[in-house]
Amino acid sequence: MSQRYPFPIPCGWFQVCRPDEVAVGTSRALFYFDRHLVAWRDEEGVLHVQDAFCPHLGAHLGHGGSVEGCELQCPFHGWRFDAEGTNVDIPYSTRTNKRARLRTFPVHEVNGKSMVWYHPDPDVAPRWDIPALDDLTSGEFFGPVYTDHTVQAHAQELGENAVDSAHFRYVHSVAEVPEITSYVTEGPVAEMKSIQKFPTPRGVVEGRIESTGYGPGYSVVRFAGIVDTLLVSSTTPIDGGSCQTRFDFYTRSLGDAETNSNVAKAFVAEVDRQFLEDMPIWEHKAHIARPALADTDGPFMAYRKWYHQFYDGVPGLDETPPVGHDGVFPPPYWPDKMDESPAKATASARHGGTA
């Protein structure tokens, strides 16, 4: 667990790249889950993700490692490893080393995302699947349009935003905040439905938002009302105090390419604007283990209860802070961030806040 938060890196399926970011016969260095990783794609087109350091003398296999057929070769001494992480060749020896193994992570490439199953215990196999989306191959949607952001906050903090309707008025200057109509969880899946009214030149349009999360790292959000939009979202822990969010946007095709592109750009720009407005809040806020909630706040504690399962039995300080601890976990002191004021970056100054 990091000192900033009372919980560790969660387990689940997380995006580490896009399929086109690792070509056949290439390797790439990655850093997620507070560890160095190497991704490589063999000659059959299968992606593999493994711990990065060669167990021989520690060379980083993502920096100069080469793919030879269906094996990864170390740039330092030429040792080779297969898809299971087993040492299969030492070029200057007639024997291999059975102790020289790379931890190998389960990989699932689906819906335009290269997903990795992470659990601190390498013997724990994936516990759920990420379903394929038929919409992406139906020809009815334009896209994807990609955006990504790195945030200096734990992934749980970003996820709590989804159930926090009230902040839309103060952070995003939205006159009509979303109304959550249902929030239901079952195992690793969380489903939330909400409605939101949008002012348009033709009057107010009632929009619908349906979000389905499959564990802490992947969700599908459907927007309906003005333009049907599909957002395939992932949030991946970089370490215990930072994460990367990737958005893949698909909008229902409206006929011609120019219209599709313009509509998609406008929607992406609005979602990105709101995300950037949220960032200074996330990065400067403390985690409050026992928040003093209003009676009309969203289902924060239900969300936390659902999310806590992905810490896989690690005692949570959200429920029982240590004796003498006030349950407030502040961010670090960042001298280079001291001039960042959320009130300047968001709409709060226009709703009773101060700049």
PyMOL commands that set and color helices and strands:
alter all, ss='L'
color gray80, all
select helices_A, chain A and resi 19-21+134-137+155-163+167-172+257-284+300-311+335-337+342-345+348-351
alter helices_A, ss='H'
color red, helices_A
select strands_A, chain A and resi 12-17+27-32+35-41+47-51+66-68+71-73+80-81+87-89+104-105+107-110+113-118+141-151+179-186+189-200+203-214+218-224+229-239+242-252+287-288+328-329
alter strands_A, ss='S'
color yellow, strands_A
deselect
rebuild
show_as cartoon
